[in-house]
């Protein structure tokens, strides 16, 4: 099992943040299926202000390349991702076109 921790920002507008949280309180079933089908076994998203933090646990079948290819071939995932860009913005260290940025672990107990 691998664990990935990632960061992303939301547009810093209370109404948009509220809408984003509402979507995530009732994620489309096709999106949940695309997540589990890719080898992600657990996913949590936390928010502080407009900063999001995601923890993903994955099985041996998961890779970002495989997930990306699966998402590109799934029209419902593409619809979801386009909708979410209304609310999301890349963090300052993101590369062009990058959404979620993998964080480096600097401490473990």
N, CA, C and O atoms as CSV, one atom per row, in Angstrom:
chain,resi,resn,atom,element,x,y,z
A,1,UNK,N,N,0.842,-1.181,0.000
A,1,UNK,CA,C,0.000,0.000,0.000
A,1,UNK,C,C,0.885,1.242,0.000
A,1,UNK,O,O,1.886,1.301,0.714
A,2,UNK,N,N,0.516,2.212,-0.791
A,2,UNK,CA,C,1.188,3.505,-0.810
A,2,UNK,C,C,0.218,4.562,-0.332
A,2,UNK,O,O,-0.994,4.442,-0.510
A,3,UNK,N,N,0.767,5.597,0.277
A,3,UNK,CA,C,-0.020,6.746,0.713
A,3,UNK,C,C,0.530,7.985,0.021
A,3,UNK,O,O,1.740,8.196,-0.054
A,4,UNK,N,N,-0.395,8.798,-0.481
A,4,UNK,CA,C,-0.043,10.062,-1.123
A,4,UNK,C,C,-0.795,11.172,-0.414
A,4,UNK,O,O,-1.982,11.036,-0.118
A,5,UNK,N,N,-0.110,12.265,-0.143
A,5,UNK,CA,C,-0.716,13.458,0.440
A,5,UNK,C,C,-0.557,14.576,-0.572
A,5,UNK,O,O,0.530,14.803,-1.104
A,6,UNK,N,N,-1.659,15.270,-0.830
A,6,UNK,CA,C,-1.672,16.254,-1.902
A,6,UNK,C,C,-2.373,17.527,-1.445
A,6,UNK,O,O,-3.204,17.506,-0.536
A,7,UNK,N,N,-2.022,18.640,-2.097
A,7,UNK,CA,C,-2.603,19.937,-1.749
A,7,UNK,C,C,-3.161,20.617,-2.999
A,7,UNK,O,O,-2.683,20.417,-4.116
A,8,UNK,N,N,-4.186,21.422,-2.763
A,8,UNK,CA,C,-4.836,22.210,-3.805
A,8,UNK,C,C,-5.549,23.361,-3.106
A,8,UNK,O,O,-5.966,23.220,-1.957
A,9,UNK,N,N,-5.691,24.475,-3.769
A,9,UNK,CA,C,-6.430,25.602,-3.201
A,9,UNK,C,C,-7.797,25.720,-3.860
A,9,UNK,O,O,-8.005,25.296,-4.997
A,10,UNK,N,N,-8.713,26.305,-3.114
A,10,UNK,CA,C,-10.007,26.693,-3.653
A,10,UNK,C,C,-9.996,28.191,-3.905
A,10,UNK,O,O,-9.239,28.932,-3.277
A,11,UNK,N,N,-10.838,28.631,-4.825
A,11,UNK,CA,C,-11.042,30.059,-5.004
A,11,UNK,C,C,-11.561,30.576,-3.665
A,11,UNK,O,O,-12.499,30.014,-3.101
A,12,UNK,N,N,-10.959,31.634,-3.164
A,12,UNK,CA,C,-11.240,32.104,-1.809
A,12,UNK,C,C,-12.494,32.974,-1.758
A,12,UNK,O,O,-12.430,34.168,-1.466
A,13,UNK,N,N,-13.639,32.345,-2.050
A,13,UNK,CA,C,-14.948,33.003,-1.982
A,13,UNK,C,C,-15.878,32.073,-1.210
A,13,UNK,O,O,-16.094,30.936,-1.627
A,14,UNK,N,N,-16.434,32.542,-0.085
A,14,UNK,CA,C,-17.254,31.677,0.768
A,14,UNK,C,C,-18.366,30.933,0.031
A,14,UNK,O,O,-18.598,29.757,0.315
A,15,UNK,N,N,-19.057,31.577,-0.900
A,15,UNK,CA,C,-20.143,30.912,-1.624
A,15,UNK,C,C,-19.618,29.757,-2.467
A,15,UNK,O,O,-20.224,28.686,-2.501
A,16,UNK,N,N,-18.495,29.970,-3.146
A,16,UNK,CA,C,-17.919,28.907,-3.970
A,16,UNK,C,C,-17.415,27.754,-3.102
A,16,UNK,O,O,-17.578,26.589,-3.465
A,17,UNK,N,N,-16.810,28.069,-1.969
A,17,UNK,CA,C,-16.337,27.026,-1.063
A,17,UNK,C,C,-17.518,26.208,-0.553
A,17,UNK,O,O,-17.427,24.984,-0.451
A,18,UNK,N,N,-18.615,26.869,-0.235
A,18,UNK,CA,C,-19.815,26.172,0.218
A,18,UNK,C,C,-20.356,25.242,-0.866
A,18,UNK,O,O,-20.740,24.110,-0.573
A,19,UNK,N,N,-20.390,25.707,-2.103
A,19,UNK,CA,C,-20.856,24.883,-3.214
A,19,UNK,C,C,-19.931,23.679,-3.409
A,19,UNK,O,O,-20.401,22.565,-3.639
A,20,UNK,N,N,-18.636,23.898,-3.320
A,20,UNK,CA,C,-17.659,22.822,-3.489
A,20,UNK,C,C,-17.869,21.743,-2.425
A,20,UNK,O,O,-17.857,20.550,-2.728
A,21,UNK,N,N,-18.058,22.171,-1.194
A,21,UNK,CA,C,-18.291,21.210,-0.116
A,21,UNK,C,C,-19.603,20.455,-0.323
A,21,UNK,O,O,-19.690,19.271,0.001
A,22,UNK,N,N,-20.619,21.124,-0.856
A,22,UNK,CA,C,-21.892,20.455,-1.128
A,22,UNK,C,C,-21.709,19.350,-2.178
A,22,UNK,O,O,-22.262,18.260,-2.033
A,23,UNK,N,N,-20.943,19.630,-3.223
A,23,UNK,CA,C,-20.659,18.590,-4.222
A,23,UNK,C,C,-19.949,17.405,-3.577
A,23,UNK,O,O,-20.233,16.254,-3.909
A,24,UNK,N,N,-19.036,17.679,-2.665
A,24,UNK,CA,C,-18.263,16.603,-2.049
A,24,UNK,C,C,-19.027,15.886,-0.934
A,24,UNK,O,O,-18.604,14.820,-0.485
A,25,UNK,N,N,-20.124,16.445,-0.492
A,25,UNK,CA,C,-20.994,15.747,0.458
A,25,UNK,C,C,-21.840,14.700,-0.260
A,25,UNK,O,O,-22.387,13.796,0.373
A,26,UNK,N,N,-21.947,14.825,-1.584
A,26,UNK,CA,C,-22.750,13.904,-2.382
A,26,UNK,C,C,-22.064,13.679,-3.735
A,26,UNK,O,O,-22.603,14.028,-4.785
A,27,UNK,N,N,-20.878,13.095,-3.684
A,27,UNK,CA,C,-20.078,12.865,-4.898
A,27,UNK,C,C,-20.823,11.915,-5.829
A,27,UNK,O,O,-21.413,10.926,-5.393
A,28,UNK,N,N,-20.784,12.233,-7.109
A,28,UNK,CA,C,-21.457,11.408,-8.100
A,28,UNK,C,C,-20.962,9.957,-7.999
A,28,UNK,O,O,-19.770,9.730,-7.794
A,29,UNK,N,N,-21.853,8.984,-8.140
A,29,UNK,CA,C,-21.447,7.578,-8.046
A,29,UNK,C,C,-20.391,7.190,-9.085
A,29,UNK,O,O,-19.520,6.367,-8.803
A,30,UNK,N,N,-20.462,7.772,-10.274
A,30,UNK,CA,C,-19.475,7.470,-11.316
A,30,UNK,C,C,-18.078,7.920,-10.909
A,30,UNK,O,O,-17.083,7.304,-11.291
A,31,UNK,N,N,-18.009,8.995,-10.133
A,31,UNK,CA,C,-16.715,9.504,-9.674
A,31,UNK,C,C,-16.153,8.573,-8.605
A,31,UNK,O,O,-14.971,8.231,-8.630
A,32,UNK,N,N,-17.000,8.166,-7.671
A,32,UNK,CA,C,-16.551,7.216,-6.644
A,32,UNK,C,C,-16.049,5.928,-7.290
A,32,UNK,O,O,-15.017,5.390,-6.888
A,33,UNK,N,N,-16.778,5.433,-8.291
A,33,UNK,CA,C,-16.372,4.210,-8.975
A,33,UNK,C,C,-15.036,4.402,-9.687
A,33,UNK,O,O,-14.185,3.514,-9.644
A,34,UNK,N,N,-14.841,5.538,-10.336
A,34,UNK,CA,C,-13.577,5.790,-11.040
A,34,UNK,C,C,-12.408,5.827,-10.053
A,34,UNK,O,O,-11.298,5.412,-10.387
A,35,UNK,N,N,-12.655,6.318,-8.852
A,35,UNK,CA,C,-11.612,6.373,-7.824
A,35,UNK,C,C,-11.242,4.960,-7.388
A,35,UNK,O,O,-10.065,4.599,-7.390
A,36,UNK,N,N,-12.230,4.166,-7.015
A,36,UNK,CA,C,-11.925,2.818,-6.529
A,36,UNK,C,C,-11.413,1.916,-7.646
A,36,UNK,O,O,-10.545,1.077,-7.400
A,37,UNK,N,N,-11.926,2.064,-8.869
A,37,UNK,CA,C,-11.456,1.247,-9.991
A,37,UNK,C,C,-9.983,1.496,-10.308
A,37,UNK,O,O,-9.322,0.629,-10.881
A,38,UNK,N,N,-9.463,2.661,-9.946
A,38,UNK,CA,C,-8.069,2.994,-10.251
A,38,UNK,C,C,-7.083,2.425,-9.240
A,38,UNK,O,O,-5.870,2.527,-9.428
A,39,UNK,N,N,-7.602,1.822,-8.162
A,39,UNK,CA,C,-6.704,1.268,-7.151
A,39,UNK,C,C,-6.575,2.130,-5.909
A,39,UNK,O,O,-5.754,1.840,-5.039
A,40,UNK,N,N,-7.373,3.184,-5.811
A,40,UNK,CA,C,-7.394,4.000,-4.597
A,40,UNK,C,C,-8.324,3.306,-3.613
A,40,UNK,O,O,-9.500,3.092,-3.906
A,41,UNK,N,N,-7.801,2.959,-2.456
A,41,UNK,CA,C,-8.580,2.203,-1.473
A,41,UNK,C,C,-9.191,3.099,-0.404
A,41,UNK,O,O,-10.170,2.722,0.240
A,42,UNK,N,N,-8.623,4.270,-0.216
A,42,UNK,CA,C,-9.121,5.211,0.781
A,42,UNK,C,C,-8.738,6.620,0.346
A,42,UNK,O,O,-7.638,6.853,-0.155
A,43,UNK,N,N,-9.667,7.559,0.546
A,43,UNK,CA,C,-9.387,8.959,0.195
A,43,UNK,C,C,-10.128,9.860,1.173
A,43,UNK,O,O,-11.316,9.672,1.434
A,44,UNK,N,N,-9.413,10.836,1.704
A,44,UNK,CA,C,-10.007,11.856,2.566
A,44,UNK,C,C,-9.513,13.211,2.102
A,44,UNK,O,O,-8.366,13.360,1.683
A,45,UNK,N,N,-10.400,14.206,2.182
A,45,UNK,CA,C,-10.024,15.585,1.862
A,45,UNK,C,C,-10.372,16.457,3.066
A,45,UNK,O,O,-11.471,16.371,3.613
A,46,UNK,N,N,-9.418,17.298,3.469
A,46,UNK,CA,C,-9.591,18.223,4.586
A,46,UNK,C,C,-9.426,19.645,4.045
A,46,UNK,O,O,-8.777,19.860,3.021
A,47,UNK,N,N,-10.019,20.605,4.744
A,47,UNK,CA,C,-9.923,22.011,4.338
A,47,UNK,C,C,-9.539,22.882,5.517
A,47,UNK,O,O,-10.063,22.717,6.619
A,48,UNK,N,N,-8.625,23.808,5.283
A,48,UNK,CA,C,-8.292,24.882,6.217
A,48,UNK,C,C,-8.315,26.169,5.399
A,48,UNK,O,O,-7.460,26.386,4.540
A,49,UNK,N,N,-9.304,27.021,5.677
A,49,UNK,CA,C,-9.462,28.217,4.843
A,49,UNK,C,C,-9.794,27.773,3.430
A,49,UNK,O,O,-10.769,27.054,3.213
A,50,UNK,N,N,-8.984,28.201,2.465
A,50,UNK,CA,C,-9.211,27.767,1.092
A,50,UNK,C,C,-8.183,26.711,0.644
A,50,UNK,O,O,-8.131,26.369,-0.538
A,51,UNK,N,N,-7.382,26.204,1.559
A,51,UNK,CA,C,-6.397,25.154,1.238
A,51,UNK,C,C,-6.997,23.783,1.499
A,51,UNK,O,O,-7.546,23.522,2.569
A,52,UNK,N,N,-6.882,22.908,0.498
A,52,UNK,CA,C,-7.328,21.528,0.627
A,52,UNK,C,C,-6.125,20.615,0.809
A,52,UNK,O,O,-5.049,20.868,0.269
A,53,UNK,N,N,-6.324,19.553,1.577
A,53,UNK,CA,C,-5.308,18.537,1.818
A,53,UNK,C,C,-5.975,17.183,1.609
A,53,UNK,O,O,-6.978,16.883,2.257
A,54,UNK,N,N,-5.433,16.365,0.713
A,54,UNK,CA,C,-6.008,15.065,0.412
A,54,UNK,C,C,-5.031,13.965,0.795
A,54,UNK,O,O,-3.832,14.052,0.529
A,55,UNK,N,N,-5.573,12.921,1.428
A,55,UNK,CA,C,-4.802,11.728,1.752
A,55,UNK,C,C,-5.394,10.585,0.939
A,55,UNK,O,O,-6.592,10.314,1.014
A,56,UNK,N,N,-4.542,9.913,0.157
A,56,UNK,CA,C,-4.972,8.773,-0.652
A,56,UNK,C,C,-4.139,7.559,-0.276
A,56,UNK,O,O,-2.910,7.627,-0.242
A,57,UNK,N,N,-4.807,6.453,0.005
A,57,UNK,CA,C,-4.133,5.169,0.161
A,57,UNK,C,C,-4.468,4.356,-1.081
A,57,UNK,O,O,-5.609,4.351,-1.542
A,58,UNK,N,N,-3.462,3.666,-1.618
A,58,UNK,CA,C,-3.638,2.946,-2.867
A,58,UNK,C,C,-3.125,1.519,-2.757
A,58,UNK,O,O,-2.289,1.204,-1.910
A,59,UNK,N,N,-3.647,0.654,-3.641
A,59,UNK,CA,C,-3.143,-0.713,-3.699
A,59,UNK,C,C,-2.062,-0.808,-4.781
A,59,UNK,O,O,-1.670,0.199,-5.371
A,60,UNK,N,N,-1.594,-2.017,-5.029
A,60,UNK,CA,C,-0.480,-2.231,-5.957
A,60,UNK,C,C,-0.844,-1.927,-7.407
A,60,UNK,O,O,0.052,-1.755,-8.235
A,61,UNK,N,N,-2.133,-1.857,-7.737
A,61,UNK,CA,C,-2.531,-1.596,-9.127
A,61,UNK,C,C,-2.508,-0.109,-9.473
A,61,UNK,O,O,-2.591,0.246,-10.649
A,62,UNK,N,N,-2.399,0.759,-8.479
A,62,UNK,CA,C,-2.513,2.198,-8.724
A,62,UNK,C,C,-1.229,2.794,-9.293
A,62,UNK,O,O,-0.124,2.463,-8.864
A,63,UNK,N,N,-1.408,3.683,-10.270
A,63,UNK,CA,C,-0.348,4.600,-10.704
A,63,UNK,C,C,-1.040,5.867,-11.192
A,63,UNK,O,O,-2.184,5.824,-11.644
A,64,UNK,N,N,-0.342,6.988,-11.097
A,64,UNK,CA,C,-0.926,8.243,-11.562
A,64,UNK,C,C,-1.134,8.210,-13.077
A,64,UNK,O,O,-2.086,8.795,-13.592
A,65,UNK,N,N,-0.238,7.522,-13.782
A,65,UNK,CA,C,-0.374,7.418,-15.232
A,65,UNK,C,C,-1.639,6.629,-15.594
A,65,UNK,O,O,-2.400,7.043,-16.468
A,66,UNK,N,N,-1.862,5.495,-14.920
A,66,UNK,CA,C,-3.041,4.677,-15.175
A,66,UNK,C,C,-4.316,5.445,-14.822
A,66,UNK,O,O,-5.286,5.420,-15.579
A,67,UNK,N,N,-4.315,6.126,-13.675
A,67,UNK,CA,C,-5.480,6.918,-13.257
A,67,UNK,C,C,-5.757,8.014,-14.280
A,67,UNK,O,O,-6.911,8.251,-14.635
A,68,UNK,N,N,-4.717,8.679,-14.753
A,68,UNK,CA,C,-4.889,9.734,-15.751
A,68,UNK,C,C,-5.490,9.221,-17.042
A,68,UNK,O,O,-6.359,9.868,-17.627
A,69,UNK,N,N,-5.030,8.054,-17.494
A,69,UNK,CA,C,-5.572,7.460,-18.718
A,69,UNK,C,C,-7.029,7.052,-18.524
A,69,UNK,O,O,-7.861,7.265,-19.406
A,70,UNK,N,N,-7.330,6.471,-17.378
A,70,UNK,CA,C,-8.713,6.088,-17.087
A,70,UNK,C,C,-9.618,7.326,-17.062
A,70,UNK,O,O,-10.715,7.310,-17.619
A,71,UNK,N,N,-9.156,8.383,-16.420
A,71,UNK,CA,C,-9.952,9.611,-16.329
A,71,UNK,C,C,-10.165,10.240,-17.694
A,71,UNK,O,O,-11.257,10.724,-17.994
A,72,UNK,N,N,-9.122,10.236,-18.530
A,72,UNK,CA,C,-9.229,10.831,-19.860
A,72,UNK,C,C,-10.248,10.099,-20.720
A,72,UNK,O,O,-10.860,10.697,-21.604
A,73,UNK,N,N,-10.433,8.805,-20.463
A,73,UNK,CA,C,-11.365,7.990,-21.246
A,73,UNK,C,C,-12.775,7.962,-20.652
A,73,UNK,O,O,-13.658,7.302,-21.200
A,74,UNK,N,N,-12.997,8.659,-19.551
A,74,UNK,CA,C,-14.280,8.610,-18.859
A,74,UNK,C,C,-14.977,9.972,-18.970
A,74,UNK,O,O,-14.571,10.920,-18.297
A,75,UNK,N,N,-16.010,10.089,-19.800
A,75,UNK,CA,C,-16.685,11.379,-19.988
A,75,UNK,C,C,-17.265,11.957,-18.693
A,75,UNK,O,O,-17.273,13.175,-18.515
A,76,UNK,N,N,-17.743,11.111,-17.799
A,76,UNK,CA,C,-18.330,11.618,-16.549
A,76,UNK,C,C,-17.245,12.222,-15.663
A,76,UNK,O,O,-17.473,13.242,-15.013
A,77,UNK,N,N,-16.070,11.602,-15.632
A,77,UNK,CA,C,-14.953,12.173,-14.869
A,77,UNK,C,C,-14.542,13.507,-15.492
A,77,UNK,O,O,-14.265,14.463,-14.768
A,78,UNK,N,N,-14.500,13.583,-16.800
A,78,UNK,CA,C,-14.141,14.834,-17.465
A,78,UNK,C,C,-15.153,15.936,-17.145
A,78,UNK,O,O,-14.779,17.090,-16.938
A,79,UNK,N,N,-16.426,15.574,-17.106
A,79,UNK,CA,C,-17.470,16.541,-16.742
A,79,UNK,C,C,-17.260,17.038,-15.308
A,79,UNK,O,O,-17.343,18.238,-15.044
A,80,UNK,N,N,-16.990,16.112,-14.387
A,80,UNK,CA,C,-16.748,16.457,-12.983
A,80,UNK,C,C,-15.533,17.377,-12.864
A,80,UNK,O,O,-15.587,18.408,-12.194
A,81,UNK,N,N,-14.447,16.997,-13.517
A,81,UNK,CA,C,-13.212,17.784,-13.414
A,81,UNK,C,C,-13.405,19.199,-13.971
A,81,UNK,O,O,-12.905,20.165,-13.395
A,82,UNK,N,N,-14.112,19.320,-15.063
A,82,UNK,CA,C,-14.382,20.650,-15.628
A,82,UNK,C,C,-15.219,21.476,-14.662
A,82,UNK,O,O,-14.961,22.665,-14.474
A,83,UNK,N,N,-16.214,20.856,-14.052
A,83,UNK,CA,C,-17.052,21.549,-13.070
A,83,UNK,C,C,-16.229,21.989,-11.858
A,83,UNK,O,O,-16.399,23.108,-11.372
A,84,UNK,N,N,-15.345,21.127,-11.369
A,84,UNK,CA,C,-14.560,21.433,-10.172
A,84,UNK,C,C,-13.583,22.584,-10.386
A,84,UNK,O,O,-13.244,23.286,-9.434
A,85,UNK,N,N,-13.117,22.793,-11.641
A,85,UNK,CA,C,-12.198,23.901,-11.897
A,85,UNK,C,C,-12.845,25.256,-11.602
A,85,UNK,O,O,-12.139,26.246,-11.413
A,86,UNK,N,N,-14.156,25.310,-11.561
A,86,UNK,CA,C,-14.845,26.557,-11.178
A,86,UNK,C,C,-14.458,26.949,-9.758
A,86,UNK,O,O,-14.420,28.133,-9.422
A,87,UNK,N,N,-14.176,25.961,-8.933
A,87,UNK,CA,C,-13.920,26.169,-7.512
A,87,UNK,C,C,-12.442,26.084,-7.145
A,87,UNK,O,O,-12.027,26.628,-6.121
A,88,UNK,N,N,-11.654,25.417,-7.959
A,88,UNK,CA,C,-10.266,25.118,-7.617
A,88,UNK,C,C,-9.291,26.078,-8.274
A,88,UNK,O,O,-9.562,26.660,-9.325
A,89,UNK,N,N,-8.148,26.223,-7.619
A,89,UNK,CA,C,-7.034,26.937,-8.221
A,89,UNK,C,C,-5.752,26.280,-7.735
A,89,UNK,O,O,-5.668,25.804,-6.603
A,90,UNK,N,N,-4.778,26.263,-8.592
A,90,UNK,CA,C,-3.515,25.615,-8.259
A,90,UNK,C,C,-2.799,26.358,-7.135
A,90,UNK,O,O,-2.916,27.577,-7.010
A,91,UNK,N,N,-2.061,25.611,-6.323
A,91,UNK,CA,C,-1.247,26.257,-5.297
A,91,UNK,C,C,-0.040,26.911,-5.974
A,91,UNK,O,O,0.305,26.546,-7.099
A,92,UNK,N,N,0.599,27.859,-5.314
A,92,UNK,CA,C,1.680,28.615,-5.949
A,92,UNK,C,C,2.827,27.764,-6.519
A,92,UNK,O,O,3.459,28.172,-7.493
A,93,UNK,N,N,3.104,26.602,-5.936
A,93,UNK,CA,C,4.231,25.788,-6.426
A,93,UNK,C,C,3.834,24.812,-7.531
A,93,UNK,O,O,4.679,24.055,-8.008
A,94,UNK,N,N,2.568,24.813,-7.946
A,94,UNK,CA,C,2.108,23.885,-8.988
A,94,UNK,C,C,2.724,24.220,-10.335
A,94,UNK,O,O,2.991,25.381,-10.644
A,95,UNK,N,N,2.943,23.182,-11.128
A,95,UNK,CA,C,3.407,23.365,-12.498
A,95,UNK,C,C,2.210,23.757,-13.359
A,95,UNK,O,O,1.073,23.503,-12.962
A,96,UNK,N,N,2.427,24.361,-14.513
A,96,UNK,CA,C,1.307,24.743,-15.379
A,96,UNK,C,C,0.398,23.545,-15.679
A,96,UNK,O,O,0.871,22.478,-16.072
A,97,UNK,N,N,-0.907,23.736,-15.487
A,97,UNK,CA,C,-1.889,22.697,-15.737
A,97,UNK,C,C,-2.036,21.673,-14.622
A,97,UNK,O,O,-2.892,20.793,-14.708
A,98,UNK,N,N,-1.219,21.770,-13.579
A,98,UNK,CA,C,-1.266,20.810,-12.479
A,98,UNK,C,C,-2.316,21.240,-11.471
A,98,UNK,O,O,-2.399,22.413,-11.106
A,99,UNK,N,N,-3.124,20.276,-11.020
A,99,UNK,CA,C,-4.125,20.548,-9.993
A,99,UNK,C,C,-3.553,20.164,-8.636
A,99,UNK,O,O,-2.860,20.948,-7.987
A,100,UNK,N,N,-3.858,18.945,-8.226
A,100,UNK,CA,C,-3.368,18.455,-6.940
A,100,UNK,C,C,-1.859,18.263,-7.012
A,100,UNK,O,O,-1.352,17.634,-7.941
A,101,UNK,N,N,-1.147,18.803,-6.035
A,101,UNK,CA,C,0.310,18.702,-5.980
A,101,UNK,C,C,0.693,17.730,-4.867
A,101,UNK,O,O,0.250,17.867,-3.727
A,102,UNK,N,N,1.527,16.742,-5.219
A,102,UNK,CA,C,1.989,15.778,-4.223
A,102,UNK,C,C,2.898,16.492,-3.234
A,102,UNK,O,O,3.818,17.215,-3.616
A,103,UNK,N,N,2.622,16.273,-1.963
A,103,UNK,CA,C,3.406,16.888,-0.896
A,103,UNK,C,C,4.530,15.939,-0.480
A,103,UNK,O,O,4.379,14.720,-0.557
A,104,UNK,N,N,5.647,16.497,-0.044
A,104,UNK,CA,C,6.766,15.715,0.471
A,104,UNK,C,C,6.605,15.513,1.958
A,104,UNK,O,O,6.366,16.468,2.697
A,105,UNK,N,N,6.735,14.275,2.404
A,105,UNK,CA,C,6.688,14.010,3.840
A,105,UNK,C,C,8.005,14.478,4.441
A,105,UNK,O,O,9.080,14.113,3.964
A,106,UNK,N,N,7.914,15.280,5.482
A,106,UNK,CA,C,9.118,15.778,6.134
A,106,UNK,C,C,9.264,15.258,7.557
A,106,UNK,O,O,10.289,15.488,8.199
A,107,UNK,N,N,8.232,14.547,8.065
A,107,UNK,CA,C,8.304,13.974,9.411
A,107,UNK,C,C,7.352,12.799,9.507
A,107,UNK,O,O,6.264,12.818,8.932
A,108,UNK,N,N,7.765,11.785,10.229
A,108,UNK,CA,C,6.905,10.619,10.512
A,108,UNK,C,C,7.251,10.109,11.888
A,108,UNK,O,O,8.429,10.017,12.234
A,109,UNK,N,N,6.248,9.774,12.683
A,109,UNK,CA,C,6.465,9.249,14.031
A,109,UNK,C,C,5.934,7.838,14.079
A,109,UNK,O,O,6.007,7.186,15.121
